[in-house]
Amino acid sequence: MKIAIYSRGLDHEQEAPLLILLEELAKHKTKVLLFRPLLIQYNLPTPLLENVTPFDGYEDLNEKVDCVVTLGGDGTILDATTIVREKKIPLLGINFGRLGFLANISKEELVFAVDSIVNRTFISDKRSLIHLDSNVPLFGDSPFALNEFAIHKRDTAPMIKIHTYLNGEFLNTFWADGLIVSTPTGSTGYSMSCTGPIIFPDSKNFVITPVAPHNLNVRSIVIADSSVISFEI
């Protein structure tokens, strides 16, 4: 079994849970890919490094990786999706942050989490990703999002006009401060704060939600996540 461990960065008091995780994986003789900044940040005991290999990103992960364990909050999982992308490697979030909607396993449950991974007694929860292309390169080599993407006006602009097309057919022109396209996962985030609907995570939908629309009768639109949405601003 091969497990990757990712984090955006840990505090020094969080070194102990990382050691516990590595020790538990070592007991099962698990091969570990450890995000290189973590390897540099901590002076890990030599015995724990026998089966540890550093990794830097997307190119270092392949179909032989059984799971990516993230250490942090929900933001860490959102970052990890840009590393996993379309490779369909499961993500398991250990909550080191404040919010735990996605990373809902506590540090105290590390031992049980490792046991579930090794014995494959976990249940996979499949979530949709958004992939974005644009005529201006905005996101480098990671144009993927688990929550949403948003089109926003500049600070100096009073409003923008967004012509929106669904599978090549004209849908609507939104006069607004911006537009959000959200996955079911992201429906409880920015979209919800702009009066968008809450969608169950396993729904095969996206939500188009205007931000401060000029017309009061303009509301969110729920579409199939197989749709191709195009915008002209």
Secondary structure, DSSP 8 states (H G I E B T S, - for coil): -EEEEE-S---GGGHHHHHHHHHHHHHTT-EEEEEHHHHHHS---GGGGTTEEEE-SGGG--TT--EEEEEESHHHHHHHHHHHGGG---EEEEE-SS--SS--EEGGGHHHHHHHHHTT---------EE---SS--STT--EESSEEEEE--TT-S-EEEEEEETTEEEEEEEESEEEEE-TGGGGTHHHHTT-----TT--EEEEEEES-SSTT---EEEETT--EEEE-
